[in-house]
Every structure is written in C-alpha cells, then in structure tokens.
Amino acid sequence: MPATIRVTLKLYASLGKHLPPDHRRSNEITLDVKPDAVMADLVEPFGVPPPACFLVLVNGVFLPPSQRPTSTFSEGDVIAIWPPVAGG
Amino acid sequence: MAWQRKILRVDLTAGTCTSEALNMDWAMAYLGQRGLATKYFVEEVAPSVEPLSPANKLIFATGPLTGTMASTGGRYSVITKGPLTGAIACSNSGGYWGAELKMAGWDMIILEGRAASPVYLHIENDTATLHDASALWGKTTWDVEPALRKIHQDSQLKISSIGRAGENGVLYAAVINDLHRAAGRSGVGAVMGSKNLKAIAVRGTKGVAGIKDPKAFMKATQAAKAVLAGNGVTGEGLPKFGTQVLMNVINEVGAMPTRNFRDVQFEGAKDISAEAMHAPRETDGKANLVTNQACFGCTIACGRISKLDQTHYTVVNKPEYWAASGGLEYEAAWALGSANGVNDLEALTYANFVCNEDGFDPISFGATVGAVMELYQMGVLTKEQLGIEAPFGSAKALTYFAECTAKGEGFGPEIGLGSKRLTAKYGHPDLSMTVKGQEFPAYDPRGIQGMGLAYATSNRGACHLRGYTVASEILGIPVKTDPLETDGKAGLVKAFQDATAVFDSAGICVFTSFAWTLVDVAPQLEAACEGDWSLDNLNVVGERIWNMERQFNNAAGFTNKDDNLPKRLLTEAAKTGPAKGLVAGLDKMLPEYYAERGWDTEGRPTATTLERLSL
C-alpha cells in the first residue's frame, strides 16, 4: 500500500473561501493523503466543518452522508463539495 | 378571501375595457394564477386557434397570495396558446408588476382581439384605459418603462412590455417587467405583439383586502418565512450565489448539455459559474456581480444584478450598457454559454442584457444558436448566410446573433424561428434539441434521467419548471434519488409536476419549494382564502390543473408521439462523466408515467381519472 494517494479537492460556493488564496479562483487543490483518509480528513485541515458539506460528489457521483465517515478514496479521485445550494 | 374577485376584460379590437366578477366556483377548483387563468382560457378559446391570430387570448393572472405578506408573493403568469409550440403556454414572472396589478384591485386581465394600431393599457386602480402606443412601437423595454412613467407623471408605475422581438414575431419573445424580470418562455411576448399591445402600465394603491383570518395569516406567513430563513438553500445559498451555483454542480455530475448536446460536460463551466461572477476581473479588478435582488415580498432574494466590464468588446462606447442590470441566472448562462461552447462571462452577460432589453427568452435563443453553430460546423450554414463565422465557442457570433435577433436584422429572423423550424428548414431536424417545439433547459437527460421524462411530458414543451426532479436527483431535496436510474422516476415526476402546479397557482415562487412543501403552503392559503386548501385538496388541485392542460393539448392535436425526446438523446450515449455510456431511458419511464397518471396508453386521461378530478 502506498504511503499516500493523490486526490483533487474542490470546494465551491461559500466553502471556496477556505482554500488558500491562490486556489480560490480555480476552487480546487491537489492533495496527497493517507489511503485511509475519509472526507473529514480532507476538509478539516482547511477549517471546513464536515457538517457544512451538504453535497459531496466523488468523480461526479453522490456520496451519501452515511458513508462519509467511512468511505475512503482512490488515486486520482476528484472530490467536489458544496454547502446547501439549489437553483433552476 | 385573498382574491380581489374582479377581472378586467380588454377587447383590443373594439377598444373597450370592462370589469366582471371572478368566477368563484372556478377559484375554488383551480385556486388562481396558472390554474384559474388556464381554466378561463380553455373555456373561452378553441384548442385549434392559431396562436398569432386575433382569436387567441392572452391572460395576465395573479394568485391569491400575490400582493400579500406571504414570502415571494409577487408572482404573476401569462397564459395563452404558445406560438413556439402550439401547446398551452404559461410563463411566470416575479418583480413587482404582479403585486401592483393585484393591489389595483384585479385578479387578472383577459386580453382578446387585436388593436388596429399599437396601443398600451394603463390601469390606475379601478380605471383602465387604452392609449395610442405608436410612439413606443419599435422601442425596447428599457425605453418603454421610463417613457410611460414620464407620460403619466408617475414614477411608481409598474410596467410589463414587449421589446422589438415581440413586435417582430420572434417565436420565443418574452414579456418583460421591471426591466429584467421575464415571463420568458413559449413566446407569450409574440402573442402580445400580434395583438398590437406594447405594454401594460399599472398603479395600484388599494392593497389586498379581505384576508380571511388576518391574525392566522400573519402567524402562518411568519412561520413559513422562518422555514425559508433557516434553510441552507433559501436562507444562504440562493441569496449569495443565486441559481448560477448549479453551473459547477451540473458539470461535475456530467449532465451539462454542451455544444448542442454533443457533450455532457463543458470545460469552460468554471469560467461562467456563480463563483466566476463573484471573482474580481483581471481587466478592472471588479466582480461581474454587483449584488443580489429580491422580487416583491421575497425573503430569499436570489436575483443577480451585474455590471459589465466597460472595456469588453461588446460595450465599448455603449454607455447604455454600463449600468447595473439583471445578471445571469443559471438557465441563461447555460443556454448562452455551455450550449454553444462559449466561456466568455462578459459576452454572456451582454447577450443576457440584450435578451431583457428587447424581450426574448435566452434559453430558446441560446439553444437555437447552438443548433446554428452545429450547422455551421457541418458546412450547412455559411459565413455568407450568417454574416459571421460561427464555430462553437465563438463569443462574437453569440453576441452578434443576439443583436440581430433583437433588431430583426440579418440572420436574426431565422434564429427567431426557434431551432425546430430552423433545423427543419435547413434539412437537419434531428439537430433540434426540443420537445413540442420548445428548447431544452440546462440539464441533460442522459445524466439526470427523471428530467428526460419531465421534459417529454411537460405541457408547455421542454421545461425544467414544470417538474424539477433535479432537486431530488442531484440535490437531495426533499429526498435523494439516483440520477442515473429510471426506476421510480414516473412517480417522482408526477409528484413534482402536480405540486408545482399548486405553487404556480398560489401566487408564490417555486423556489420556495427548496424549503417548503405543500405542508407549508396549505396553512397560508387556509388563513388567507375561503375554501378547502388542506394538503389533501391541494394535491387534487395540482393534479386537476395538470390534466386540464393536458386535455387542451390533446384537443389541439398533440398525442403520445409528442411525449418524446430528440433522437440524439435516445441513441447517442454520454461520452464522459458518471453517465458515460447512457442514453435517456424514456421508453422505460413513459408507460409507467401514463399508468401513474391514470391515462390510457395513448396518453389520454381516462374517464375514471377525469371523474376523479371533477374535469
């Protein structure tokens, strides 16, 4: 098992402000994380409380709230997160 | 009761304005606005009517909660037979005009016939008069509003009008009120233009009297407002980022129709998103977005107000476009942007300004440009015909076409036909991304399966606002369903369609439904109105309205064959994203939907269904 895997974290809408300034325009940052990292391990270092993560997509597929505390990621995954949003 | 119990009937042929009592039996069965006005329409107009003929009628209608203290209670709808589709048309708008009409003492205006020359209607409380509008004909909506306020020496006049698109018969022309709020879809503005009616200017100072139980109403509306304020979507997400926050969401889930639905993800989505509207521009350091804005009585305030970069090629030396005005909402940003592969935020904002200024639907316009660009790429249309090179991604072609369509110049009149007629004319009807002749909005049914069924069965042609299953399939409101699954979507679509018909008939905004269900609406109606507005009855009213609209369309010649999707969506699989390899599974959902609705296999309500709904 590798020591780390590389994933892309995208924080949108009001969560974008938690990213370092030079990543706010793109809303994304590349992270090297432990293979057993879960969603909270990705967002908490940026000061994002996990409950603020309303819509979580992994490679575009919805990650249900019940799976967020346990679901791990794979090399190259793209994790995109929003606070409560809607439109139309 | 929160109805004013009074209708204004305007015979444009005879030049008369008469008052008549609202049919309260119908109000008890159809509530108001969309439902009640459609009841009047189907009773008075033959389904075979030619939409742009004097025999068609045009109804501006409010709901019982319009003009009251209910949150978002500023809505009105325009009902007619649509020239783009030949189906029932019902377009809903916010702003301040609807509440003003209600406070002038009217529930609705029924316009019939055709004026011999251009006129406008002026309403001041109980007094309604027609006036010569020759001097206003040829003017934009942005010119008409200040002109009428000056003529009547009344800075508080609220005005709905058409621009040059409505005069010129653009088949998706809109009615614009308050400069940038629109009854946008299905060509209701073209019907207004065909009647030689330029504008309706209203001043109402009477308020909405007769609330059934004022104390209970105040309590119910306050409780409902607390729900909106406490909800993350309506209390925080929509005010801050508007509907445009969906741009990155829908792109990530792989349901972003791109380049006339050839792709389902747009590499330029991030450049035209809500986040991009907030970011300082590299040119002048200012953000595209200036502020949000609320319509009458709204405690959400999702509207976008934008300012263009004055150095952008579209507006250099055009100071009339430098002021703050209605910015991009998601559907417009998609249609003007992703649908054409254009990622220039300023160009999209300018095109959106032009759509508001001259009154045409940015969804149908942008989607038609997408078809034009595909025909150009194929060599079917040339630079000589179009007046400009028009490959996918060309912002200059997009803004040029917007100007041509607004003014009726060059290739503009062809684009004003909509994509169904245009692609048929040039021999490629399969490139029209429409249902019943109306262009799709911003969700690809290959990536959000329920929306395919919602589009196919929408009574006004392809539309997201007749059954917004995106809320459930993508956003988890009220419960999360799998967007790639077809199972269970028939019932979901029906539930959204029927509930939306109630919201649209009550006088409130459908965006409240991100936080409210009919459980929150019922107490407000019960307190405001006489009659039975319990949850159970509201569910029946919504279903009744849907079936009434369906019956009109069936009588107008639509059949189950029109509950369909373009060949591209049924045969060409999504190339990327979670939906990769999928086509729209309409064939799996449609029979189940007919069964859920109590319709026969031809899509006609059965006698049992009609009897159950008292139709």
Interface residues (C-beta under 8 A of the other chain):
Chain A: K10 Y12 A13 S14 G16 R24 R25 S26 N27 F54 L55 L57 N59 G60 V61 F62 P64 V78 A80 W82 P83 P84 V85 A86 G87 G88
Chain B: N231 G232 V233 E236 G237 L238 K240 F241 G242 T243 Q244 V245 L246 N248 V249 E252 V253 G254 K270 A274 E275 A279 E329 Y330 E331 H464 L465 Y468 V470 A471 I474 L475 G476 I477 K480 D482 V510 F511 F514 G577 P578
